[in-house]
Amino acid sequence: MTPSPAPQNTVVEAPSGELIDEESLVEEVSIDGMCGVY
Amino acid sequence: MPSVTLDSVVAVHPRVSIRPEPFGALLYHFSTRQLSFLKDRMLLEVVRACDGTRTLGEALGTTGVPAAQTARYLRAVETLVASRMLESASAGTAPRRTAPDSATISTEAVA
């Protein structure tokens, strides 16, 4: 079963100047050191 | 200054394999051994549209990304360029063959 990504949010500033807590669309993981782990 | 703009032309790195998932997609880079989770199916379509022949603006338009979400998707593409899942390409370049499909991932991972 493929692991699902954990939520990772970023705070961005809207054109109005309002700060928005926005979930990132991409999350990155390195599999170095995970050989043999499934 | 962002490294990618709506005028940028990018393509999936030839050593990257894409596997669609219910939450979006998994990208695996066979050279860097990095995984990227795309947490949105529309972003997967954007990545697929990035074939080195059209600009990012065209790719976003083709896949129906709402204008209000453009900056968010540009940030996502920028992240993928920074991790070498996507790479800059010259406009008009013929699409290159990408890595084999997901069935190959486990084969190479075991070898």
Backbone of each chain as nested JSON, in Angstrom:
{
  "chains": [
    {"id": "A", "residues": [
      {"number": 1, "name": "MET", "atoms": {"N": [0.85, -1.194, 0.0], "CA": [0.0, 0.0, 0.0], "C": [0.885, 1.243, 0.0]}},
      {"number": 2, "name": "THR", "atoms": {"N": [0.551, 2.175, -0.848], "CA": [1.345, 3.385, -0.961], "C": [1.054, 4.334, 0.202]}},
      {"number": 3, "name": "PRO", "atoms": {"N": [2.076, 4.858, 0.845], "CA": [1.829, 5.801, 1.93], "C": [1.234, 7.093, 1.403]}},
      {"number": 4, "name": "SER", "atoms": {"N": [0.393, 7.702, 2.183], "CA": [-0.175, 8.982, 1.802], "C": [0.644, 10.104, 2.423]}},
      {"number": 5, "name": "PRO", "atoms": {"N": [0.747, 11.217, 1.745], "CA": [1.526, 12.318, 2.28], "C": [0.832, 12.982, 3.454]}},
      {"number": 6, "name": "ALA", "atoms": {"N": [1.633, 13.44, 4.387], "CA": [1.072, 14.186, 5.509], "C": [0.829, 15.631, 5.072]}},
      {"number": 7, "name": "PRO", "atoms": {"N": [-0.166, 16.299, 5.642], "CA": [-0.421, 17.682, 5.267], "C": [0.777, 18.572, 5.575]}},
      {"number": 8, "name": "GLN", "atoms": {"N": [1.076, 19.484, 4.695], "CA": [2.18, 20.416, 4.887], "C": [1.693, 21.778, 4.419]}},
      {"number": 9, "name": "ASN", "atoms": {"N": [1.559, 22.684, 5.345], "CA": [0.968, 23.966, 4.992], "C": [2.012, 25.055, 4.835]}},
      {"number": 10, "name": "THR", "atoms": {"N": [1.68, 26.024, 4.023], "CA": [2.515, 27.199, 3.874], "C": [1.63, 28.428, 4.047]}},
      {"number": 11, "name": "VAL", "atoms": {"N": [2.204, 29.462, 4.608], "CA": [1.446, 30.695, 4.766], "C": [1.788, 31.601, 3.594]}},
      {"number": 12, "name": "VAL", "atoms": {"N": [0.772, 32.001, 2.847], "CA": [0.995, 32.877, 1.701], "C": [0.17, 34.144, 1.881]}},
      {"number": 13, "name": "GLU", "atoms": {"N": [0.613, 35.194, 1.209], "CA": [-0.084, 36.46, 1.321], "C": [-0.988, 36.657, 0.106]}},
      {"number": 14, "name": "ALA", "atoms": {"N": [-2.259, 36.833, 0.363], "CA": [-3.22, 37.08, -0.707], "C": [-3.024, 38.495, -1.246]}},
      {"number": 15, "name": "PRO", "atoms": {"N": [-3.511, 38.76, -2.471], "CA": [-3.382, 40.105, -3.042], "C": [-3.932, 41.181, -2.113]}},
      {"number": 16, "name": "SER", "atoms": {"N": [-4.909, 40.814, -1.305], "CA": [-5.503, 41.785, -0.383], "C": [-4.6, 42.063, 0.816]}},
      {"number": 17, "name": "GLY", "atoms": {"N": [-3.498, 41.307, 0.927], "CA": [-2.61, 41.463, 2.059], "C": [-2.919, 40.489, 3.182]}},
      {"number": 18, "name": "GLU", "atoms": {"N": [-4.009, 39.767, 3.017], "CA": [-4.407, 38.803, 4.037], "C": [-3.499, 37.577, 3.976]}},
      {"number": 19, "name": "LEU", "atoms": {"N": [-3.111, 37.067, 5.154], "CA": [-2.276, 35.879, 5.201], "C": [-3.171, 34.642, 5.197]}},
      {"number": 20, "name": "ILE", "atoms": {"N": [-2.859, 33.717, 4.296], "CA": [-3.68, 32.519, 4.154], "C": [-2.826, 31.289, 4.435]}},
      {"number": 21, "name": "ASP", "atoms": {"N": [-3.336, 30.407, 5.267], "CA": [-2.662, 29.146, 5.546], "C": [-3.063, 28.163, 4.451]}},
      {"number": 22, "name": "GLU", "atoms": {"N": [-2.141, 27.912, 3.541], "CA": [-2.465, 27.143, 2.347], "C": [-1.709, 25.819, 2.332]}},
      {"number": 23, "name": "GLU", "atoms": {"N": [-2.429, 24.745, 2.071], "CA": [-1.765, 23.452, 2.013], "C": [-0.962, 23.338, 0.726]}},
      {"number": 24, "name": "SER", "atoms": {"N": [0.297, 22.919, 0.883], "CA": [1.154, 22.761, -0.287], "C": [0.645, 21.611, -1.152]}},
      {"number": 25, "name": "LEU", "atoms": {"N": [0.799, 21.745, -2.45], "CA": [0.343, 20.705, -3.375], "C": [1.393, 19.621, -3.583]}},
      {"number": 26, "name": "VAL", "atoms": {"N": [2.619, 19.881, -3.101], "CA": [3.711, 18.937, -3.315], "C": [4.424, 18.672, -1.995]}},
      {"number": 27, "name": "GLU", "atoms": {"N": [4.74, 17.421, -1.759], "CA": [5.564, 17.094, -0.604], "C": [6.659, 16.149, -1.06]}},
      {"number": 28, "name": "GLU", "atoms": {"N": [7.869, 16.368, -0.575], "CA": [9.004, 15.598, -1.054], "C": [9.598, 14.73, 0.034]}},
      {"number": 29, "name": "VAL", "atoms": {"N": [10.017, 13.537, -0.389], "CA": [10.573, 12.558, 0.541], "C": [11.772, 11.906, -0.134]}},
      {"number": 30, "name": "SER", "atoms": {"N": [12.844, 11.683, 0.631], "CA": [13.973, 10.928, 0.105], "C": [13.86, 9.497, 0.602]}},
      {"number": 31, "name": "ILE", "atoms": {"N": [14.158, 8.544, -0.271], "CA": [14.075, 7.152, 0.178], "C": [15.463, 6.607, 0.485]}},
      {"number": 32, "name": "ASP", "atoms": {"N": [16.491, 7.465, 0.516], "CA": [17.827, 7.004, 0.902], "C": [17.755, 6.406, 2.298]}},
      {"number": 33, "name": "GLY", "atoms": {"N": [18.359, 5.254, 2.485], "CA": [18.356, 4.61, 3.787], "C": [17.117, 3.791, 4.033]}},
      {"number": 34, "name": "MET", "atoms": {"N": [16.263, 3.697, 3.036], "CA": [15.03, 2.926, 3.212], "C": [15.054, 1.632, 2.405]}},
      {"number": 35, "name": "CYS", "atoms": {"N": [16.234, 1.211, 1.934], "CA": [16.317, -0.009, 1.129], "C": [15.75, -1.2, 1.897]}},
      {"number": 36, "name": "GLY", "atoms": {"N": [14.927, -1.955, 1.26], "CA": [14.355, -3.14, 1.892], "C": [13.114, -2.853, 2.688]}},
      {"number": 37, "name": "VAL", "atoms": {"N": [12.741, -1.599, 2.809], "CA": [11.538, -1.247, 3.565], "C": [10.383, -1.081, 2.596]}},
      {"number": 38, "name": "TYR", "atoms": {"N": [9.352, -1.836, 2.797], "CA": [8.179, -1.737, 1.93], "C": [6.938, -1.539, 2.769]}}
    ]},
    {"id": "B", "residues": [
      {"number": 1, "name": "MET", "atoms": {"N": [12.749, 36.268, -6.736], "CA": [12.101, 36.128, -8.043], "C": [11.874, 34.636, -8.309]}},
      {"number": 2, "name": "PRO", "atoms": {"N": [10.662, 34.247, -8.702], "CA": [10.403, 32.835, -8.927], "C": [11.211, 32.298, -10.094]}},
      {"number": 3, "name": "SER", "atoms": {"N": [11.614, 31.023, -10.002], "CA": [12.419, 30.428, -11.064], "C": [11.552, 30.008, -12.239]}},
      {"number": 4, "name": "VAL", "atoms": {"N": [10.257, 29.871, -12.022], "CA": [9.366, 29.533, -13.129], "C": [8.276, 30.591, -13.234]}},
      {"number": 5, "name": "THR", "atoms": {"N": [7.881, 30.855, -14.451], "CA": [6.815, 31.812, -14.709], "C": [5.839, 31.167, -15.686]}},
      {"number": 6, "name": "LEU", "atoms": {"N": [4.798, 31.882, -16.001], "CA": [3.82, 31.348, -16.959], "C": [4.44, 31.156, -18.345]}},
      {"number": 7, "name": "ASP", "atoms": {"N": [5.559, 31.825, -18.596], "CA": [6.229, 31.687, -19.895], "C": [7.264, 30.563, -19.918]}},
      {"number": 8, "name": "SER", "atoms": {"N": [7.517, 29.99, -18.77], "CA": [8.515, 28.917, -18.706], "C": [8.011, 27.684, -19.45]}},
      {"number": 9, "name": "VAL", "atoms": {"N": [8.958, 26.959, -20.017], "CA": [8.638, 25.683, -20.669], "C": [9.415, 24.608, -19.92]}},
      {"number": 10, "name": "VAL", "atoms": {"N": [8.699, 23.674, -19.352], "CA": [9.348, 22.621, -18.584], "C": [8.85, 21.267, -19.064]}},
      {"number": 11, "name": "ALA", "atoms": {"N": [9.6, 20.237, -18.701], "CA": [9.23, 18.869, -19.065], "C": [9.596, 17.945, -17.924]}},
      {"number": 12, "name": "VAL", "atoms": {"N": [8.915, 16.826, -17.862], "CA": [9.237, 15.822, -16.855], "C": [10.626, 15.27, -17.159]}},
      {"number": 13, "name": "HIS", "atoms": {"N": [11.465, 15.176, -16.133], "CA": [12.817, 14.642, -16.313], "C": [12.722, 13.2, -16.834]}},
      {"number": 14, "name": "PRO", "atoms": {"N": [13.576, 12.822, -17.773], "CA": [13.483, 11.469, -18.352], "C": [13.708, 10.343, -17.346]}},
      {"number": 15, "name": "ARG", "atoms": {"N": [14.272, 10.654, -16.193], "CA": [14.506, 9.619, -15.182], "C": [13.413, 9.612, -14.113]}},
      {"number": 16, "name": "VAL", "atoms": {"N": [12.312, 10.276, -14.416], "CA": [11.212, 10.345, -13.456], "C": [10.043, 9.48, -13.926]}},
      {"number": 17, "name": "SER", "atoms": {"N": [9.541, 8.679, -13.004], "CA": [8.363, 7.865, -13.275], "C": [7.176, 8.436, -12.515]}},
      {"number": 18, "name": "ILE", "atoms": {"N": [6.031, 8.416, -13.152], "CA": [4.813, 8.982, -12.554], "C": [3.821, 7.869, -12.294]}},
      {"number": 19, "name": "ARG", "atoms": {"N": [3.318, 7.824, -11.071], "CA": [2.279, 6.834, -10.765], "C": [1.064, 7.55, -10.169]}},
      {"number": 20, "name": "PRO", "atoms": {"N": [-0.048, 7.515, -10.88], "CA": [-1.274, 8.136, -10.355], "C": [-1.72, 7.438, -9.076]}},
      {"number": 21, "name": "GLU", "atoms": {"N": [-2.224, 8.203, -8.15], "CA": [-2.729, 7.676, -6.878], "C": [-4.069, 8.336, -6.586]}},
      {"number": 22, "name": "PRO", "atoms": {"N": [-4.872, 7.741, -5.686], "CA": [-6.17, 8.358, -5.356], "C": [-6.027, 9.788, -4.845]}},
      {"number": 23, "name": "PHE", "atoms": {"N": [-4.931, 10.078, -4.133], "CA": [-4.755, 11.426, -3.58], "C": [-4.135, 12.385, -4.578]}},
      {"number": 24, "name": "GLY", "atoms": {"N": [-3.616, 11.878, -5.699], "CA": [-2.934, 12.712, -6.684], "C": [-1.98, 11.863, -7.493]}},
      {"number": 25, "name": "ALA", "atoms": {"N": [-0.704, 11.852, -7.088], "CA": [0.273, 11.025, -7.802], "C": [1.568, 10.95, -7.021]}},
      {"number": 26, "name": "LEU", "atoms": {"N": [2.339, 9.94, -7.364], "CA": [3.683, 9.778, -6.826], "C": [4.666, 9.944, -7.974]}},
      {"number": 27, "name": "LEU", "atoms": {"N": [5.693, 10.739, -7.763], "CA": [6.769, 10.862, -8.743], "C": [8.026, 10.291, -8.116]}},
      {"number": 28, "name": "TYR", "atoms": {"N": [8.723, 9.454, -8.847], "CA": [9.987, 8.911, -8.341], "C": [11.098, 9.245, -9.317]}},
      {"number": 29, "name": "HIS", "atoms": {"N": [12.182, 9.813, -8.789], "CA": [13.335, 10.173, -9.61], "C": [14.41, 9.105, -9.42]}},
      {"number": 30, "name": "PHE", "atoms": {"N": [14.707, 8.356, -10.458], "CA": [15.644, 7.248, -10.357], "C": [17.086, 7.701, -10.112]}},
      {"number": 31, "name": "SER", "atoms": {"N": [17.412, 8.951, -10.407], "CA": [18.776, 9.431, -10.173], "C": [18.95, 9.99, -8.767]}},
      {"number": 32, "name": "THR", "atoms": {"N": [17.988, 10.764, -8.317], "CA": [18.138, 11.41, -7.001], "C": [17.521, 10.572, -5.88]}},
      {"number": 33, "name": "ARG", "atoms": {"N": [16.756, 9.55, -6.249], "CA": [16.049, 8.694, -5.294], "C": [15.107, 9.513, -4.415]}},
      {"number": 34, "name": "GLN", "atoms": {"N": [14.529, 10.5, -5.009], "CA": [13.552, 11.325, -4.308], "C": [12.144, 10.941, -4.767]}},
      {"number": 35, "name": "LEU", "atoms": {"N": [11.23, 11.034, -3.822], "CA": [9.814, 10.865, -4.119], "C": [9.139, 12.212, -3.938]}},
      {"number": 36, "name": "SER", "atoms": {"N": [8.241, 12.522, -4.822], "CA": [7.399, 13.701, -4.632], "C": [5.947, 13.26, -4.642]}},
      {"number": 37, "name": "PHE", "atoms": {"N": [5.222, 13.676, -3.636], "CA": [3.788, 13.432, -3.588], "C": [3.085, 14.621, -4.209]}},
      {"number": 38, "name": "LEU", "atoms": {"N": [2.291, 14.353, -5.225], "CA": [1.411, 15.4, -5.75], "C": [0.074, 15.197, -5.068]}},
      {"number": 39, "name": "LYS", "atoms": {"N": [-0.367, 16.195, -4.321], "CA": [-1.556, 15.994, -3.493], "C": [-2.819, 16.522, -4.162]}},
      {"number": 40, "name": "ASP", "atoms": {"N": [-2.849, 16.412, -5.461], "CA": [-3.973, 16.97, -6.202], "C": [-3.958, 16.365, -7.606]}},
      {"number": 41, "name": "ARG", "atoms": {"N": [-5.112, 15.868, -8.053], "CA": [-5.166, 15.246, -9.382], "C": [-4.96, 16.275, -10.493]}},
      {"number": 42, "name": "MET", "atoms": {"N": [-5.393, 17.495, -10.25], "CA": [-5.222, 18.51, -11.295], "C": [-3.737, 18.83, -11.493]}},
      {"number": 43, "name": "LEU", "atoms": {"N": [-2.975, 18.783, -10.391], "CA": [-1.536, 19.014, -10.522], "C": [-0.904, 17.9, -11.353]}},
      {"number": 44, "name": "LEU", "atoms": {"N": [-1.403, 16.686, -11.192], "CA": [-0.925, 15.579, -12.022], "C": [-1.161, 15.892, -13.499]}},
      {"number": 45, "name": "GLU", "atoms": {"N": [-2.332, 16.41, -13.807], "CA": [-2.63, 16.753, -15.205], "C": [-1.717, 17.88, -15.693]}},
      {"number": 46, "name": "VAL", "atoms": {"N": [-1.417, 18.817, -14.806], "CA": [-0.498, 19.906, -15.188], "C": [0.874, 19.322, -15.502]}},
      {"number": 47, "name": "VAL", "atoms": {"N": [1.343, 18.424, -14.63], "CA": [2.664, 17.819, -14.844], "C": [2.689, 17.051, -16.174]}},
      {"number": 48, "name": "ARG", "atoms": {"N": [1.614, 16.321, -16.438], "CA": [1.545, 15.576, -17.708], "C": [1.513, 16.521, -18.904]}},
      {"number": 49, "name": "ALA", "atoms": {"N": [0.929, 17.688, -18.705], "CA": [0.851, 18.658, -19.802], "C": [2.195, 19.353, -20.037]}},
      {"number": 50, "name": "CYS", "atoms": {"N": [3.082, 19.24, -19.054], "CA": [4.409, 19.849, -19.208], "C": [5.283, 18.901, -20.02]}},
      {"number": 51, "name": "ASP", "atoms": {"N": [5.145, 18.98, -21.325], "CA": [5.841, 18.047, -22.209], "C": [6.982, 18.697, -22.98]}},
      {"number": 52, "name": "GLY", "atoms": {"N": [7.341, 19.902, -22.566], "CA": [8.452, 20.567, -23.229], "C": [8.061, 21.282, -24.5]}},
      {"number": 53, "name": "THR", "atoms": {"N": [6.773, 21.25, -24.839], "CA": [6.359, 21.906, -26.085], "C": [5.472, 23.125, -25.825]}},
      {"number": 54, "name": "ARG", "atoms": {"N": [4.962, 23.26, -24.613], "CA": [4.082, 24.394, -24.33], "C": [4.52, 25.098, -23.05]}},
      {"number": 55, "name": "THR", "atoms": {"N": [4.095, 26.329, -22.932], "CA": [4.462, 27.097, -21.745], "C": [3.625, 26.625, -20.563]}},
      {"number": 56, "name": "LEU", "atoms": {"N": [4.086, 27.006, -19.384], "CA": [3.324, 26.657, -18.186], "C": [1.935, 27.285, -18.223]}},
      {"number": 57, "name": "GLY", "atoms": {"N": [1.864, 28.493, -18.74], "CA": [0.56, 29.141, -18.853], "C": [-0.386, 28.329, -19.716]}},
      {"number": 58, "name": "GLU", "atoms": {"N": [0.143, 27.799, -20.807], "CA": [-0.68, 26.958, -21.682], "C": [-1.057, 25.659, -20.985]}},
      {"number": 59, "name": "ALA", "atoms": {"N": [-0.113, 25.092, -20.246], "CA": [-0.384, 23.832, -19.538], "C": [-1.465, 24.047, -18.478]}},
      {"number": 60, "name": "LEU", "atoms": {"N": [-1.387, 25.148, -17.766], "CA": [-2.402, 25.433, -16.741], "C": [-3.763, 25.646, -17.398]}},
      {"number": 61, "name": "GLY", "atoms": {"N": [-3.767, 26.31, -18.543], "CA": [-5.018, 26.552, -19.251], "C": [-5.622, 25.268, -19.782]}},
      {"number": 62, "name": "THR", "atoms": {"N": [-4.771, 24.417, -20.336], "CA": [-5.23, 23.144, -20.9], "C": [-5.884, 22.268, -19.847]}},
      {"number": 63, "name": "THR", "atoms": {"N": [-5.342, 22.307, -18.641], "CA": [-5.837, 21.421, -17.585], "C": [-6.946, 22.057, -16.766]}},
      {"number": 64, "name": "GLY", "atoms": {"N": [-7.286, 23.294, -17.041], "CA": [-8.428, 23.924, -16.385], "C": [-8.162, 24.452, -14.99]}},
      {"number": 65, "name": "VAL", "atoms": {"N": [-6.921, 24.781, -14.687], "CA": [-6.614, 25.364, -13.378], "C": [-7.262, 26.754, -13.303]}},
      {"number": 66, "name": "PRO", "atoms": {"N": [-8.08, 26.993, -12.267], "CA": [-8.724, 28.314, -12.15], "C": [-7.689, 29.429, -12.0]}},
      {"number": 67, "name": "ALA", "atoms": {"N": [-7.977, 30.565, -12.564], "CA": [-7.04, 31.692, -12.522], "C": [-6.642, 32.031, -11.089]}},
      {"number": 68, "name": "ALA", "atoms": {"N": [-7.584, 31.904, -10.173], "CA": [-7.295, 32.24, -8.78], "C": [-6.285, 31.283, -8.151]}},
      {"number": 69, "name": "GLN", "atoms": {"N": [-6.091, 30.131, -8.781], "CA": [-5.179, 29.121, -8.237], "C": [-3.832, 29.098, -8.966]}},
      {"number": 70, "name": "THR", "atoms": {"N": [-3.665, 29.981, -9.931], "CA": [-2.453, 29.964, -10.761], "C": [-1.176, 30.053, -9.919]}},
      {"number": 71, "name": "ALA", "atoms": {"N": [-1.14, 30.991, -8.979], "CA": [0.078, 31.184, -8.174], "C": [0.385, 29.927, -7.368]}},
      {"number": 72, "name": "ARG", "atoms": {"N": [-0.651, 29.297, -6.862], "CA": [-0.46, 28.081, -6.067], "C": [0.152, 26.96, -6.909]}},
      {"number": 73, "name": "TYR", "atoms": {"N": [-0.344, 26.811, -8.126], "CA": [0.189, 25.755, -8.998], "C": [1.592, 26.103, -9.49]}},
      {"number": 74, "name": "LEU", "atoms": {"N": [1.838, 27.397, -9.694], "CA": [3.195, 27.797, -10.083], "C": [4.189, 27.457, -8.973]}},
      {"number": 75, "name": "ARG", "atoms": {"N": [3.769, 27.676, -7.715], "CA": [4.642, 27.318, -6.592], "C": [4.903, 25.81, -6.574]}},
      {"number": 76, "name": "ALA", "atoms": {"N": [3.877, 25.033, -6.873], "CA": [4.038, 23.58, -6.897], "C": [5.016, 23.172, -8.002]}},
      {"number": 77, "name": "VAL", "atoms": {"N": [4.872, 23.779, -9.172], "CA": [5.778, 23.463, -10.281], "C": [7.2, 23.902, -9.936]}},
      {"number": 78, "name": "GLU", "atoms": {"N": [7.311, 25.035, -9.28], "CA": [8.626, 25.531, -8.873], "C": [9.309, 24.527, -7.936]}},
      {"number": 79, "name": "THR", "atoms": {"N": [8.529, 23.966, -7.023], "CA": [9.058, 22.948, -6.114], "C": [9.559, 21.738, -6.904]}},
      {"number": 80, "name": "LEU", "atoms": {"N": [8.794, 21.338, -7.913], "CA": [9.174, 20.169, -8.707], "C": [10.401, 20.453, -9.579]}},
      {"number": 81, "name": "VAL", "atoms": {"N": [10.557, 21.693, -10.02], "CA": [11.759, 22.062, -10.781], "C": [12.968, 22.056, -9.843]}},
      {"number": 82, "name": "ALA", "atoms": {"N": [12.785, 22.573, -8.633], "CA": [13.889, 22.625, -7.666], "C": [14.378, 21.223, -7.304]}},
      {"number": 83, "name": "SER", "atoms": {"N": [13.463, 20.256, -7.308], "CA": [13.849, 18.89, -6.965], "C": [14.181, 18.064, -8.209]}},
      {"number": 84, "name": "ARG", "atoms": {"N": [14.228, 18.706, -9.357], "CA": [14.62, 18.1, -10.636], "C": [13.613, 17.079, -11.154]}},
      {"number": 85, "name": "MET", "atoms": {"N": [12.407, 17.061, -10.602], "CA": [11.368, 16.209, -11.178], "C": [10.968, 16.78, -12.541]}},
      {"number": 86, "name": "LEU", "atoms": {"N": [10.958, 18.089, -12.61], "CA": [10.731, 18.789, -13.875], "C": [12.003, 19.556, -14.205]}},
      {"number": 87, "name": "GLU", "atoms": {"N": [12.25, 19.733, -15.487], "CA": [13.426, 20.497, -15.887], "C": [13.049, 21.463, -16.994]}},
      {"number": 88, "name": "SER", "atoms": {"N": [13.826, 22.527, -17.07], "CA": [13.565, 23.526, -18.102], "C": [13.776, 22.923, -19.475]}},
      {"number": 89, "name": "ALA", "atoms": {"N": [12.939, 23.334, -20.396], "CA": [13.053, 22.861, -21.772], "C": [12.863, 24.059, -22.68]}},
      {"number": 90, "name": "SER", "atoms": {"N": [13.4, 23.98, -23.869], "CA": [13.204, 25.045, -24.836], "C": [11.863, 24.86, -25.509]}},
      {"number": 91, "name": "ALA", "atoms": {"N": [11.137, 25.949, -25.705], "CA": [9.84, 25.865, -26.381], "C": [10.034, 25.248, -27.755]}},
      {"number": 92, "name": "GLY", "atoms": {"N": [9.14, 24.341, -28.096], "CA": [9.204, 23.727, -29.418], "C": [10.036, 22.464, -29.455]}},
      {"number": 93, "name": "THR", "atoms": {"N": [10.687, 22.143, -28.334], "CA": [11.458, 20.914, -28.293], "C": [10.524, 19.721, -28.345]}},
      {"number": 94, "name": "ALA", "atoms": {"N": [10.895, 18.725, -29.086], "CA": [10.054, 17.529, -29.172], "C": [9.999, 16.841, -27.822]}},
      {"number": 95, "name": "PRO", "atoms": {"N": [8.845, 16.279, -27.468], "CA": [8.737, 15.576, -26.198], "C": [9.718, 14.411, -26.141]}},
      {"number": 96, "name": "ARG", "atoms": {"N": [10.309, 14.223, -24.954], "CA": [11.251, 13.131, -24.811], "C": [10.572, 11.977, -24.103]}},
      {"number": 97, "name": "ARG", "atoms": {"N": [11.142, 10.813, -24.309], "CA": [10.585, 9.644, -23.65], "C": [10.841, 9.754, -22.155]}},
      {"number": 98, "name": "THR", "atoms": {"N": [9.831, 9.428, -21.362], "CA": [10.003, 9.483, -19.919], "C": [10.333, 8.099, -19.398]}},
      {"number": 99, "name": "ALA", "atoms": {"N": [10.554, 8.011, -18.119], "CA": [10.912, 6.739, -17.506], "C": [9.778, 5.734, -17.697]}},
      {"number": 100, "name": "PRO", "atoms": {"N": [10.084, 4.468, -17.591], "CA": [9.042, 3.443, -17.727], "C": [7.935, 3.647, -16.708]}},
      {"number": 101, "name": "ASP", "atoms": {"N": [6.816, 2.992, -16.928], "CA": [5.685, 3.193, -16.034], "C": [5.939, 2.593, -14.662]}},
      {"number": 102, "name": "SER", "atoms": {"N": [4.925, 2.704, -13.82], "CA": [5.104, 2.355, -12.415], "C": [5.491, 0.895, -12.197]}},
      {"number": 103, "name": "ALA", "atoms": {"N": [5.157, 0.013, -13.135], "CA": [5.477, -1.397, -12.949], "C": [6.979, -1.586, -12.815]}},
      {"number": 104, "name": "THR", "atoms": {"N": [7.754, -0.658, -13.368], "CA": [9.2, -0.776, -13.335], "C": [9.781, -0.317, -12.005]}},
      {"number": 105, "name": "ILE", "atoms": {"N": [9.03, 0.473, -11.26], "CA": [9.571, 1.031, -10.027], "C": [10.03, -0.085, -9.09]}},
      {"number": 106, "name": "SER", "atoms": {"N": [9.166, -1.059, -8.831], "CA": [9.525, -2.092, -7.874], "C": [10.665, -2.955, -8.403]}},
      {"number": 107, "name": "THR", "atoms": {"N": [10.712, -3.164, -9.721], "CA": [11.777, -3.966, -10.313], "C": [13.135, -3.325, -10.062]}},
      {"number": 108, "name": "GLU", "atoms": {"N": [13.23, -2.02, -10.345], "CA": [14.513, -1.343, -10.16], "C": [14.838, -1.173, -8.688]}},
      {"number": 109, "name": "ALA", "atoms": {"N": [13.803, -1.035, -7.86], "CA": [14.047, -0.831, -6.438], "C": [14.647, -2.086, -5.813]}},
      {"number": 110, "name": "VAL", "atoms": {"N": [14.256, -3.266, -6.339], "CA": [14.745, -4.512, -5.782], "C": [16.16, -4.798, -6.274]}},
      {"number": 111, "name": "ALA", "atoms": {"N": [16.424, -4.432, -7.559], "CA": [17.727, -4.74, -8.159], "C": [18.854, -4.022, -7.435]}}
    ]}
  ]
}
